[in-house]
Amino acid sequence: MRRIAAIGRLGAITLMLMTLSAMATAQPHPSEAQRQVAPEIADSLRYGHYADISLTDNWSQRAFQRYLDILDPQRAYLTKRDVSEFRNTLGGQIVDVLYDGDLDPAFALYERYQQRLEARLEWIIAKLDDGLDYRYDTNERLALEREDAPWAESQAALDRLWEKRLKNSALTMQLSDQDEAEVTETLRKRYEGQLNRIRQTNAEDIFGLFMAAITGTIDPHTEYLSPRQGESFDIQMRLSLEGIGALLQADGEYVKVSSLVAGGPAEKAGVLEPADRIVGVGQGDDGEITNVVGMRLDDVVDLIRGPKGSTVLLEVVPAQSVDMTRSHVVEIVRDTVNLEDQAASSEVIEIEREDGTHRIGVIDIPTFYVDFDAWQAGEEDYRSTTRDVAKEIRSLKAQDVEGIVLDLRNNGGGALQEANSLIGLFIDRGPTVQVQDARGRISLYGDTDSGTLYDGPLTVLVNRLSASASEILAGAIQDYGRGLVVGSRTFGKGTVQTLNELSHGEVKLTRAKFYRISGESTQHRGVEPDIAFPSLIDPDVIGESSLDNALPWDTVRAVQYRLYGTPWRHLEALSAAHRDRIASHPNFVYLEKQADLSRKLRDQQTSVSLNREQRKREMQAQEAEQLSLENQRRRALGLEELEDWSQARGAAEDAVPSAQQEDESPAPIDRAQVIESAEILLDYAQFSADGRQITSTD
């Protein structure tokens, strides 16, 4: 899910300044190692990728366009003339560039981009030196998204665009209660920092960007890793990276949180959520925040990374915020992630019905893990997901639960062998997943152990961040009719990657694809729940289908497998009971309305006003809607109402009055989903025609 970011987002101005910038900065040239590895990468894509890749002239044009999109996604630096010039010299010839190792045209395009970028930054700094003198009483508006905008006809057109951008930046800061001097100083530091960083660009940076364009035309998980990036990837795979435990990706000029590592510092702190944007990074020892808007992803990661026990400060714009001025600073203590932090855990929820109190077990499974070192050493008591879940199942059965909910929300996957063996706790032998390689050969994985540990009523709770191995488990439980799947559609990560060494760096290639035993791929579409919950995670922002060039959903032949039940026979009755419960449930009402409002605001927010009063009115109207929804929820739960929407992030996790503590604390909305999953499971157990009781064959 990592994506290499473009290094910089600003650029363009006069020929004189462009020439001065070019003279001031020595331009890197491709190394012999890079020229040698380029055809290796091309061959890896042609002969090693899962899909049938043809590096044609048409593909060259797409790769060229992607290179432009990485360098200048907002069409703010290069002119139409620049693009036309390089389309003729590079656009249809990228295949030749790769196989000949002639990287000079690709480096030349980057050089033009950097010239424009440096010139624009110098122009902005000169403007700041002269003093900003903007009027904020006009009817001007600034378009927020320009990915599809035409290339500017001239530098004068870019000047007009950047006047608006600079004016917007100044207005945004003034609305955050900064005076004119503070605004000027903050902007100067931002743009001088970007200018310094861009002048430190080396050949490896440029080659990495060009390779990101090449591999990004294939699929979002295929990528070239430089020697430095390969080292970081190895550290992450060993789970010994000292940082905050968050996966980040580039999102235009911003760095966005794509997911949180289970058991990591960020998840434990509860101060970050997927789709949050990080706009500043500081260190706990000095408290000064460095603006990272427009900074390359690798550099932002380096700022966030640090020794265990130290504190990092992050300036964050919440995912639900429609206004970039509504940022706040959070503190996270860096730490390492170990198996203990990711271990499965369980609890018993009591559901009150007319016929008495019912007990439902819930097992939280943050990830699919195994202590490989202990396993390979032959230790009998090594830790793994399956072993830990088995222990929790035995504990829950001893407490006479009437059913079990497996909570796979935010579980991004992990060891495939653990997904297979975990499914085996609930079925008596059988296939679990099909894996098809590039040649079309299908390998069948499954549970080979006889007997089940638990054969009672079962529900799997998932969300948009349930991915890979989580989707295999949820899909198998659904296909076998072994239980219900509830929540929201899963991520849709149904591909397998391998890491191959090159003469210089490594290439991560998509080599295979997962298929359910029913023959359906988990790729792109994910697993659709039997009963859907509303979600604040926008599938257009997070998930496989939101990524460029994601491989499509398809099917293979189903395998033979037995049905353990037919829960779909009860879906109409189960759904009706579910709708009745959530129709007046404060947290579910809030989720549904907030999700609708967020979509509406995102659709409407295509531009911002540069009129101070109009901007204030628009911000106040948007926040008033969000605040109203939050306070409706809080009133219904007996919570203290908020006075300002900016308080909502922390307050959403507040505890509630003691009478509701067990059901609503510490995270009311998340907790509501768990409780409703237990309610659905209890309904299913009661509706089930065969009336099975919880038994064991272990």
N, C-alpha and C positions, 0 to 999 in steps of 0.2 A: 504494500500500500504506500511505500515511500515513493516519492517522485522528486526528481532532481529539479531544483528551482532555477529560474532565470536569474542572472546576477545583475540586478538593477532594473529600474522601471522608468527612468527619466532620460530625456535626450533631445537633441536637435537645436540648431539656431543658425547663426550667420556663418558665411564662408570664412570670414576673417578669424572668428573665434575657433571654428573647426580646425583651421590650419594651425593656429597657435596650440590647440590641444594636441594635435597630431605631433607637433614638434616637441611638446613637453613630455610625451609618453612614448617610450620605446615599445613597439608592438612585438609581442611574442610570435615565434614561428613554430610550426609543427616540428616535433622531434623525430629522429629516426625510429625510435621505438613506437611512436604513434603511427607513423607511415607504415610500419611493418604490421601493426596489429589491425589496422583498418580492414584489409581483406579477410583477416581471420574472423572478424566480427560479421562481415557480409556472409561468409560461408556458414557461420554458426546459425545465422537467421535462415538461410536458404535450406540447409540440410539438417539442422538440429531442432527446429521449432516444431511444435505440435501441428500447427496449421500448414497448409501448402502455400509457401511464400514464394512469390515470383517478383524478383527485383527488376521490374520493367521501367520503361520511360515514364509511364503513368505513376508508378510508385515513386519515382524520383521527384516528380512534381509535388506529390503529397508530402514527401519528406522535406522538400524545400519549404513548403508552406508551414509545416510544423516548426521548422527552424525559425522562420519569421515569427511565428506565434510565441515561441519561447523567448526570443529576443525582445519583441515589441508587441505584446498581446493587446495593448490598448491603442495601437496605431498612433503613438504619441511622439516617436523619435524620427523614424525614417519617412522619407517622402515617396510619392508615387514614382518619381524618377529613379530614386535609389533602388526601389524594388524591381522596377522594369530592367534596370541595368544588370542586376544580379540574377534575375529570372532568365535572362539570355545566356549568361555565362555559367550558371550553376544549376538552375532549375531542373533541366532535363538530363543532367549529367552526373547526378549523385552516385549512380551505380559505378560509373567510370572513376569518379573521385575515390570511392572506396577500394575498388579492385586495383587501381593504379597506385594507391597510396598517395595520390596527389591532393593533399589537403589544403593547398594554398588558396583555392577559391572560397572554401568554407571559412578559412581564417580571414580572408579579405573582407567577406561580408561582416564578420564580427568586428573587424577593424573599423569599417564604416559606421557600424552601430556605436562602437565606443567613442568614435570622434563626435558623433551627434550627441551622445549622452554627456560627454565631458563638456562640450560646448553649451549644452542646455543648463547644466549645473552651474557653470561659470556665469551664465546669463542670470540665473535665479539669484545667485549670491550677490551679483552686482546690483540687482533690483533691491535686495535687502539692505545693501550698503547705502543705497540712495534713500531708503525709507519707504515703507508702504503707505500709499495714499489712495485707498479704495473707498468708494461710496457703496453703501449697502442698502440703497433705496431704489434699485432698478428692478426690472422684471426678468433679469437674466437667470438662466438655469444651467447647471452643468450635468451632462450625461454621465452616468456612473459606469456603464458598460459600453465599451467601444470595440469589442472583439470583431464585430461585423461591420464596423465603420469603414468607409473608403479611405485609402491612403491620402494624406494631405497633398494638395497640388503644389504647395510652396512652403518655404520657411515662414512666410508671413501668416499663413493659415495656422501653423503650429504655434507661432507666437500668440495668436488669439486664444488658442486652446489653453496654453500654459498660463496666460493671464488669468483665465477663469480658474484653473487649478490652484494657482497660488492664492487667488482671492478666496477660494473655498477653504483652503488650509488655514488661512488667517482668520476667517469667519468662524470656522469650527473651533479654533482655540479660544477665540474671544467669547464664544458661547460657553466655554468651559471656565470662564472667569479669569482668563489670563489678560493682563494689560498689554498695550502695544509693544512695550519694551520686551516683555516676556515672550510674546509671540515671535518677534523678530529674532531674539536670541535662540529660541527653540528651533525655529526653521533654519537658521544659519547652521546650528550644530547638526541638524538632520542632513542637510544637503552637502555640507563640508565633509561629513562622515562618509556619505555616499561617494563623493568625489575621490576621497582618499582610498576607499575600498576598490573602486573601479580602476584606479591607477596601479593597483597591486595585482591585477589580473595576470595570470600566467598561462602558459600553453596548455597545461593540464586542465585548467578551468574551461578554456575555449573548446578543447577536444571533448570534454565531458558534456558540454551543452550541445555540440553537434551530434554526439552519439545519442544523447537523450532524444533528439529529433528523429534519428534513424530508428532506434528501438521503439520509440513511442508510436510510430506508425503501425507497429505489429500488434502489440497489446500492452496494457498498462503495467504488467508485472514482469515483462522482459526488459532488462536494462543492463547497460555497461557500468561496471564498477571500476573506478580507478584504483591503483594500489592503496591509496589512503582510504577510499570508501570501502574497499574490500576488507581492510583491517577493522574498520568500524562495524561492518556487517558481522564479522566473525565474533567481535566482542558482544554484540547484541544477541547472537545465537547462543552464546554461553551464559546469557542472562547475568553477566557480571558488570554491565555498563552502569557506572555510577552517575545517576542523573535523576530525572523526575518520573520516569516510567510513562512517557506519553509518545505516541507515534504522531509525527507531524508531516504535513504536506504543503506544497506551495499552492496558494489560491490567489492568483493575480499578484498584487503588490503585497499581499499579506501571507503570513504563515498561519495555517489552520490546524487545529487539533483534529486528527482523524479518528483516533481511538486511544484509550487508556490501557496500560498494561495491568492485568489483574494482580492485585497485591502490591502494586507500585506506590511510590510516595504521593503522586498526584491523585490516584484513586482514593487512597487512605485520607488525604487531606480534604477531599470533597470540594475543591475550589475550581476544578476545571471540568468541562463537559465537551463531548464531541461537537465540532463545528465552531467552537470558540476561536476567536482570532487573537493572536499574540502580537501586540504592537510595540512592546518595549520589554527589555530584559535588563535587570540590574543584579548586583551582588549584595548579599546581606551585610557585608562589612562596611560598605560606603553608602548604600542606599540610593546612589545615582542611577537613573534609568536611561538606558541607551535606546533610542528609537530604532526599531528594526523594520519599519515599513520600507519595502523596496530592497531589503537585504536578501542575499541569496540564502537558500535554506541551510546549506552546510554551515555557513557562518553563524546563523541563528542557533543551530544545534550546538556548535562549539561554545557559544555564550551560555547556553543553558546547562551544558554538561559541567561537572565539577566534582571535587572530592566528597566522599561520603561524610555526612554530618554538617556540611556547609549549607548555607541558605541561598536560594535564588529568588529574586523578585521578578514577577511577571506582570506587565500591564496588559490586561485582557479586556477585549470587547466581547460580551456574552453572545452566544449564538443567536439568541432571540432578540437582540438589540437591533433596532432599525436605524440607529444613529451612532456613528463612529465616535461621537464625543462622549458617549456613555461608557467609558472605560473605567476600570478599577484595578488596583494593585493587589496581588495576592502573594503570599510567601509559601514556599515549599522547601522542606529540608531534604536535600539529596540523600539518596540511600540506594542500596542494592536490593534486587528482588531475589528471594530464595523460595524454595519449595514450600516452606511453612506458610509463607504469605499467600500462596496460591492454593492451599489445601482445601478440599471440599469440606463443607460443614452442614449441619442440619439443625432443625428446630421442629417443634410441634405447634400447629395452629389449631385453636379450638373454634369451631363453628357452631353457633347456636341456631337450632331449628325447633319447630314445635314439638318434635319427638325427643328433644334433649340435646345434649352436647356431643358433638362429633369431633374426632381428632384426626387431623390430616398432617402428614409429614412433608417437610420441604427440605430438599437437599440443594444447596447452592454449589455450583460447579464453575469456578472462575475460569479454568483453562484445562487443557488436556496435557498432563505433565507426567514425566517418569524420571526418576533419578538414574540416568543412563550409566553413570560411573559405578554406582552401587550394583546395578543390574548386571553390568558387564563383569564386575568383580565376583559375581556369584553369590552376593549376599542375599539371604532368604527374606529379610525384612525390609527390602528396598521400598521406597515410597513411590506410589503411582496414583493416578486418578482412580482407576478401577479398584485398587485395594482400599483406598480411602472411602470411596463411595460404598463399597461392600460393607465396610465397618459401620458407616452411618445407617445403611439399610437394616443391619442387624439390630442396631440401637433403636431405630424407629419401630421395628416389628415387636421388640420387647416392650414398647410403650403402647402397643395395641392400636396403631393408627389404622384408619380405614382406607387409606390411599396415599400415594406419594407424588409430589410435584418435583420435577427436576428443573431447577432454575438455571437456564443457559443464557440469560441476558448478558450482553457485553462479553461473552466468551468468544474470543477471536480464533479459537482452534488450538492447534498444537500437535501432539504425537498421534498419527493416524492409528497406530497399533492400540492406543488407549481407547479411541472411539470404537474400534471393533470389539475389544474385550469388554468395554462397558455395556455395549448393546447386548452382549452375551449374558449379562446378569438378568436380563428380562426376557430372553428367548431361549429355546432349547435347540441349539445348533442352527446354523443356516447362514446364508450370504448376508453381508451388510452393505457392501459398496462395490461398484464396478469401476475399474480404472482403465481407460483406453489410451494407448500411446499414439505416437505420430504415424505409425504404420497401420493403425486401425486394430491392433491386437488388444484384446480385452483380458485383463486379469481380474479374477474374482476374489475378493477378500471376505472373510466371514468368521463367525464364531464356531469353533470346533469342539468346544467342551459341552458335554451332555448335562442336562439339568438347568434349572434357573435358580437364582437366589430369591427373586421376588416375582410373583405372577399376579399380584393384585392390581387394582385400578391405578392407572398411571397417566400423568399429564406432563407435557414438556412445555415450559414457558420460554419463549424466545423474543428477541427484538431485532432491530435493523443491524445491531453490532454483533449478533451471533453469526459466526462465519466458519467456513471450512469444515473442520471436524465436527463442530456443533451442528452444522447443516446435515452432515452425514448421519449423525445420531437421530436428529429430529425427523429426517426423511425416512429412515429405516423404521422408527417407531410408528410413523404414520402409515407407511406402506404395509407393514405387517398387521395393521389394525390393532397394534398392541396398546395403543393409548391415544390420547388427544394431543394436538399441538395447538397452543394458544399464544396470543401476543401479536406481534407485527411481523411482516414479511422479513426474512433474514437477509443477510448482506449480499449473497449471490456469488461468493468466491468458490468457484468449482474447478479451479485449475491447479496443476502441480508444477512447481519450478525446481530446477536443478542449477547448481553453480559450477561453471566450467572455467578452468584456468586458461589464460591466454598468455602470449609472450609478454604482454604488458597489461596487467589488471585481470579482471574476470568478467564473464558475462553470465547473467542470470536469465535462464531460458525457460519459457513455458513448454513443458515436455509432455504433459498428459492432462486428462480431463476426468473429473469425477462424474459418475452416473449412479443414480439410485437403483435399487433392485427392480423397481418398476420400469427402468429404462430412461427415466427423465433425468436430464442434467440438473445439477444444482447451480450451474453457472448462469450468471446474469439475472435470472428470475428469483433465485433463492428458494426457500421453502415457504409456501403459503400456509398460514395457520388455518386450522379448522374453524376457530372463532377468533376474530380480529379485535385487537385493542387499539384505541387511538394512540398516536405517537407524536412527540414533538420533534423527532428526528426526521428531517426532510429527505426522502429518498432521492430527490434531485441533487442533493448536496453530499450525502453519505451513502455509500453502497457501490457495488460493482457497476450497476447500470448508470451511475453518475460519472464513471471514468471513461475517458476517450479511448476509442478502439477496443473496448472490452469484447472478448470473444462471445459469440451468440449462444443462446440456449438451443439445445437440440436433444435428440433422443437416440438411444440404441435399443436393441432387443431386450425385453424384460427377461429376467431369470425366473426359474421356478422357486416358489417359496410358499409356505403355508400361511393362512390367516389365523391370527390368534383372537380376533374379534372383529366386529363390524360397527365401530363407534359412529360412523357416518349415518347409520340408521337413526341415531338419536339427535343428530345435529339440529334439526328444526326445533325440537323441544328444548334442547340445551341452549340454543341461541335465543329463544324467546325468554327463557328464565334469566339468561345473562342480560338481555336488554332491559328487562323489568328492574333488575337490581341496579344497573348503572344509570338508569334514566334520571335518578335523583341523587346519585352518589356525587358529592361535591368534587372529588378528585377526578373522576371520569368525565363529569360535565366540563370541568376546567380543561382537561386534556383535549377533548374534542373541539371545544370552542377556541382554545389557544392555538391549536394546530391549524384550524381554518383561518384564524386571524393572521397568523404568521405567513401563511401562503398568500393571503390577500395583500398584506403589506409588502411582501417581496415582489409580487407582481406589479404593484403600484409604484414602488420605489425605484424607478428607472432613472430618475434625475433628482437633483437637490436644488432648492432655490438659493440664489445668492443675495436675496433680499433678507435683511436681518429679521424684520418683524414677521415676514411670511415664513421664514425658516423656523422661527420660534413657534408660530401657530401650528405648522405641520408636525413638529416634534411633539408639542403638547397634545395635539389631537391623537397621535399614534400612541403615545405613552398613556394617555387617559383611557384608551380602550384596553390596553394591556393591564393597567392598574385596576380597572373596574372588574375584569375577569378574575384577577388574583384575589381581590377583596371579597368578591362573591364566594369564592372557595373558602376563604378564611372565616367569613361570617358563618357559613354553614358548619364549619368545624369547631367554632367557638374560639378561634384564634384572634389575636389583636390585629386590627387592620393596619395596612401600610399607608404612609402619607405620600410616598414617592416611589415610582417604579424602579429607581436605581437601587432600592433596598431589597428588591424581590429575590435576587440570586441567593443570598444568605438566608433570607426569611423563609424561602420555600421549604427549607429543611428543618424549620423550627419544630420543637416538640409541641404537643398540644395538651389540653387539660388532662389531669391525671386519670379521669374516667375513660379517656380514649387512648392512653399511653400504649397499651398493648397492641392496639390495632393500627395506630397512626404514627408511631415514633420509630426511628429517628427521621426517616425520609417518607413523608406521607404519600406522595404520588407513587413512588416505587413500591411502597408497602401495599398500597391499594391494589396494585396489579397482582402481587403475590396472594393476597387474601381472596381476590376474585378468582384466581386460578384454583385455589382450594375449594371455593364454592362450586365452580364448574365441575371439578373432579368429584365432589360429593354428589352433585346431581347425576353425573355419569354413572357413579357406582350404584345409585338408587334406580336409575332408568335401565341399567344393564339387564337384559332379559335372562342371562344365565346365572346371575346372582353369585358370581364367584366370590369366595372369601380369600383373605390373604393366607397364602400357604408357602411352604418352603420345601425345596428338594435338595438343599445343601447338606 
